[in-house]
Amino acid sequence: MKKKLVIIMLTLCVVSAVGLAGVYVTEDRKGPRITIPKDDTEYTDGMDSEELLKGVTAKDKKEGDVSDSLVVEAVRENDTKTQVAVIYAAKDSKNNVTKKTRMMKEDADEKAVPETSPAPDKDTEVTGGGSLEEKSANEEAASSLPPESPRLFLTEDEITIPAGSEFNSLNYIKDITDDEDNRDTLFQSVQVDGRLNADEAGTYELRYHAKDSDGNQSNTAVLKVTVQ
């Protein structure tokens, strides 16, 4: 009798394990596919999300059309100030997120600079307070990548920590974006190269990089860490 009970219990455990494995395998973990129209639309200063989303669609393999979830996450100007990268994001009901980048030419007439306002000799951006701030080396590297490559951004380029303190290199990743893969997928591919001893005073460099599911490499973001 005891042997029969043991056999029954083992059988139930095996069936449960197989069932759970089946649920995991069939669970929807892939985000929707974003489709961008192939046209010559130029970007003009002040374009709103409604204009930028015109013609853009998002379809999920299981849920169908999820275009109502589409948002414009960011608009970034390239180094030569002739194009902008418009980053779209969409998600399904399981919160699987997909991002895609669209490169748009800037309207030359809109970018004309008045004679009374000489252009700066370096790439700059205006902060909330109205001052001019140069792009960091990491931001420069990310903005120079082709549209299909992931872009990795750090919270800081240089930090100082006291000797003996706890240090987690992944805490300094601000964001990582791609035209196809979502953030969670990209985060799993992040690699950090370099040596750091948080107990020993000195200056260290950590190099962050990642690649998407198509094998496209991100920029290499460098974090300079000073241990005092």
C-alpha positions as CSV (number, residue, x, y, z in Angstrom):
1,M,0.0,0.0,0.0
2,K,2.8,2.4,0.9
3,K,4.6,1.6,-2.3
4,K,1.4,2.5,-4.3
5,L,1.1,5.8,-2.5
6,V,4.7,6.7,-3.2
7,I,4.2,5.8,-6.9
8,I,1.1,7.9,-7.1
9,M,2.8,10.9,-5.4
10,L,5.8,10.7,-7.7
11,T,3.4,10.5,-10.7
12,L,1.6,13.6,-9.6
13,C,4.8,15.5,-9.1
14,V,6.0,14.6,-12.6
15,V,2.7,15.7,-14.1
16,S,2.8,19.0,-12.2
17,A,6.3,19.7,-13.3
18,V,5.5,19.0,-16.9
19,G,2.4,21.2,-16.7
20,L,4.5,24.1,-15.2
21,A,7.1,23.7,-17.9
22,G,4.5,23.8,-20.6
23,V,3.0,27.0,-19.1
24,Y,6.5,28.6,-19.1
25,V,7.3,27.6,-22.6
26,T,4.0,28.8,-24.0
27,E,4.0,32.1,-22.0
28,D,4.0,35.2,-24.1
29,R,7.4,36.9,-23.6
30,K,7.8,38.6,-26.9
31,G,6.8,42.2,-27.5
32,P,4.8,43.5,-30.5
33,R,6.4,44.4,-33.8
34,I,6.6,48.1,-34.7
35,T,6.2,49.0,-38.4
36,I,7.3,52.5,-39.6
37,P,6.1,53.8,-42.9
38,K,8.8,54.2,-45.6
39,D,8.4,57.9,-46.6
40,D,10.4,61.1,-46.9
41,T,8.7,62.9,-44.0
42,E,11.1,65.5,-42.6
43,Y,11.3,66.4,-38.9
44,T,10.4,69.9,-38.1
45,D,11.0,71.6,-34.7
46,G,8.0,71.3,-32.5
47,M,6.4,68.2,-34.1
48,D,4.1,66.6,-31.6
49,S,3.6,62.9,-30.9
50,E,0.4,62.7,-33.0
51,E,2.4,63.8,-36.1
52,L,5.3,61.5,-35.3
53,L,3.0,58.5,-34.8
54,K,1.2,59.0,-38.1
55,G,1.3,55.8,-40.1
56,V,3.2,53.9,-37.4
57,T,1.6,50.6,-36.3
58,A,2.3,47.9,-33.7
59,K,1.1,44.3,-34.0
60,D,1.4,41.5,-31.5
61,K,1.7,37.9,-32.6
62,K,-1.0,36.8,-30.1
63,E,-3.0,39.9,-29.5
64,G,-3.1,41.5,-33.0
65,D,-3.2,45.3,-33.4
66,V,-1.8,47.1,-30.3
67,S,-1.1,50.4,-32.0
68,D,-3.0,52.2,-29.3
69,S,-0.1,51.4,-26.9
70,L,2.4,53.3,-29.1
71,V,4.3,56.2,-27.6
72,V,7.2,58.4,-28.7
73,E,9.8,57.7,-26.0
74,A,12.5,60.2,-27.1
75,V,13.7,62.4,-30.0
76,R,17.5,62.7,-30.2
77,E,19.5,64.9,-32.7
78,N,22.6,63.4,-34.3
79,D,26.0,65.0,-34.2
80,T,25.8,66.7,-37.6
81,K,22.3,68.1,-36.7
82,T,20.9,66.9,-40.0
83,Q,18.9,64.0,-38.6
84,V,16.9,63.0,-35.5
85,A,16.4,59.6,-34.1
86,V,12.7,59.1,-33.1
87,I,12.4,56.3,-30.6
88,Y,9.0,54.5,-30.5
89,A,7.8,52.1,-27.8
90,A,4.8,49.7,-27.7
91,K,3.6,47.0,-25.4
92,D,1.1,44.2,-25.2
93,S,-1.2,43.2,-22.3
94,K,1.6,41.2,-20.7
95,N,3.8,44.4,-20.6
96,N,6.3,43.0,-23.1
97,V,7.8,46.2,-24.5
98,T,9.4,46.7,-27.9
99,K,11.3,49.8,-29.0
100,K,12.2,50.9,-32.5
101,T,14.2,53.9,-33.9
102,R,13.3,55.9,-36.9
103,M,15.8,58.2,-38.5
104,M,14.3,61.4,-40.0
105,K,15.9,64.2,-41.9
106,E,15.6,67.7,-40.3
107,D,13.9,70.4,-42.3
108,A,16.8,72.7,-43.4
109,D,14.6,75.8,-43.3
110,E,13.5,75.1,-39.8
111,K,17.2,74.6,-38.7
112,A,18.4,78.0,-40.1
113,V,20.3,79.9,-37.5
114,P,19.8,83.7,-37.3
115,E,22.9,85.8,-37.9
116,T,22.6,87.3,-34.4
117,S,22.9,83.8,-32.9
118,P,26.2,82.2,-33.8
119,A,26.2,78.4,-33.5
120,P,28.5,76.8,-30.9
121,D,31.6,75.1,-32.1
122,K,30.7,71.9,-30.2
123,D,27.5,69.7,-29.9
124,T,25.5,71.1,-27.1
125,E,22.1,70.7,-25.5
126,V,20.0,73.2,-23.4
127,T,19.3,72.1,-19.9
128,G,16.3,73.0,-17.9
129,G,18.0,76.1,-16.5
130,G,18.9,77.4,-20.0
131,S,22.6,76.8,-19.8
132,L,24.6,75.0,-22.4
133,E,26.1,71.6,-21.6
134,E,28.4,69.5,-23.7
135,K,27.5,65.9,-24.4
136,S,29.5,63.3,-22.6
137,A,31.8,61.0,-24.4
138,N,29.4,58.1,-23.7
139,E,26.4,60.1,-25.2
140,E,28.5,60.9,-28.3
141,A,29.4,57.3,-28.8
142,A,25.7,56.2,-28.5
143,S,24.5,58.9,-30.9
144,S,27.0,57.9,-33.6
145,L,25.7,54.3,-33.9
146,P,23.5,53.1,-36.8
147,P,19.7,52.9,-36.1
148,E,19.7,49.1,-35.6
149,S,22.3,49.1,-32.8
150,P,21.5,49.1,-29.1
151,R,22.3,52.3,-27.2
152,L,23.5,52.0,-23.6
153,F,23.5,55.0,-21.2
154,L,25.0,55.4,-17.8
155,T,23.7,57.5,-14.9
156,E,27.2,59.0,-14.5
157,D,30.5,59.0,-16.3
158,E,32.6,59.5,-13.2
159,I,31.9,58.6,-9.5
160,T,33.8,58.7,-6.3
161,I,33.1,56.1,-3.5
162,P,34.6,55.6,-0.1
163,A,36.9,52.6,0.4
164,G,35.1,49.6,1.8
165,S,31.7,50.5,0.5
166,E,29.4,48.2,-1.4
167,F,29.4,48.6,-5.2
168,N,27.1,47.2,-7.8
169,S,28.1,48.1,-11.4
170,L,24.7,47.4,-12.8
171,N,23.2,50.2,-10.6
172,Y,24.8,52.7,-12.9
173,I,23.0,51.7,-16.1
174,K,20.5,54.5,-16.8
175,D,18.9,53.0,-19.9
176,I,19.4,50.6,-22.8
177,T,17.3,50.9,-25.9
178,D,17.0,49.0,-29.2
179,D,14.8,49.1,-32.4
180,E,13.5,45.6,-31.7
181,D,14.5,44.1,-28.3
182,N,12.9,45.3,-25.0
183,R,15.0,46.6,-22.0
184,D,14.7,43.4,-20.0
185,T,16.1,41.3,-22.9
186,L,18.9,43.7,-23.5
187,F,19.8,44.0,-19.8
188,Q,20.5,40.2,-19.8
189,S,23.2,40.7,-22.4
190,V,25.1,43.5,-20.6
191,Q,28.7,42.8,-20.0
192,V,31.0,44.9,-17.7
193,D,34.7,44.7,-18.4
194,G,37.4,45.9,-16.1
195,R,38.7,45.4,-12.5
196,L,37.5,47.2,-9.4
197,N,38.5,46.7,-5.8
198,A,36.2,48.7,-3.6
199,D,38.5,48.1,-0.6
200,E,41.6,49.5,-2.3
201,A,42.0,53.2,-3.0
202,G,42.7,54.0,-6.6
203,T,41.1,55.0,-10.0
204,Y,39.4,52.3,-12.0
205,E,37.6,52.1,-15.4
206,L,34.6,49.8,-16.1
207,R,33.5,49.3,-19.7
208,Y,29.8,48.5,-20.3
209,H,28.5,47.0,-23.5
210,A,25.7,44.8,-24.8
211,K,24.2,43.3,-28.0
212,D,20.7,42.6,-29.2
213,S,19.1,39.4,-30.4
214,D,20.3,40.1,-34.0
215,G,23.9,40.4,-32.8
216,N,24.2,44.2,-33.2
217,Q,26.7,45.6,-30.7
218,S,26.0,48.6,-28.5
219,N,28.3,51.5,-27.8
220,T,30.9,50.9,-25.1
221,A,30.1,53.2,-22.1
222,V,32.9,53.9,-19.7
223,L,32.5,54.5,-16.0
224,K,35.4,56.0,-14.1
225,V,35.4,55.0,-10.5
226,T,37.6,56.6,-7.9
227,V,37.9,54.8,-4.6
228,Q,39.1,57.0,-1.7
